[in-house]
């Protein structure tokens, strides 16, 4: 099989104008290689994240072990390197104006994702007549004070930057013919999720305010400060409560996994009607557990004295009838 026929690119262009401004790229003149730095989000998850959340960031293509997805046409600008930090090491202009950005996802089998990543870059090089060694830079080189990708995922998996470029060149040079690159050995890699596309404690701005509004709409209240655009302690408590309720990683970080889980959660908010009160024997059930998660107490599904006290405090804080009973009013406030 000819190299050019090895994979297909799925085109799913986003329409969120904060992440896709539809300005035309000048060139393109070169490429900037990235990795997503997210251990739990595949290409599809990132596509939905960039479509639904205005983070003023994006790539042209996302690659994982099963797919290559193009979310911005290659003749349009993507927002992938902070303009004020761009060192322009290739002397070919600002990356957001002149470069194609392709990002490697961490999920799935690395060898399969890597082969697709190399192929996607080879396609760009073959179609533009580029020498990878002269026309592909790394995010690490352009913004070394903040970023270390894609080497941050290539190197732990046994691939050097030089090997990556060599593999891209091998595929590009044989584009119309046949070629194979040596697949990296599968190793167990433990690398922490990085800060790419992550909202975290201490962040400020409109993107934080949008997240706070979405948490509130899903029933995770911010009674003291509300959606003030500052990711403080109250916001982190609410976010962790949501993550527990959604059954995803509870880390207090808002990235693609949490964003997509939040969209799903809002569409499928639980509806509870049973009257919960302190009695003997204690009431038990999934509805008790759901209330406990909202209250921030141990979610053991048992309505005991600690849960009842938390209900009273919740009712007092939100100016509801303070009776320690989770009835229509309290249920409605929690999940309405």
Secondary structure, 3 states (H helix, E strand, C coil): CCHHHCCCCEECCCCCCCCCCCCECCCCCEEEEEECCCCCCCHHHHHHHHHHCCCCCCCCEEECCCCEEECCCCCECCCCCCHHHCCCCCCCCCHHHHEEEEEECCCCCHHHHHHHHHHHHHHHHHHHCCCHHHHEEEHHHHCCCCCCCCHHHHHHHCCCHHHHHHHHHHHHHCCCCCCCCCCCCCCCCCCCCCCCCCECCCCECHHHHHHHHHHHHCCCCCCCCCCCCECCHHHHHHHHHHHHHHCCCCCCCECHHHHHHHHHHHHCCCCCCCCECCCCCCEECHHHHHHHHHHCCCCCCEECHHHHHHHHHHHHHCCCCCCCCECHHHHHHHHC
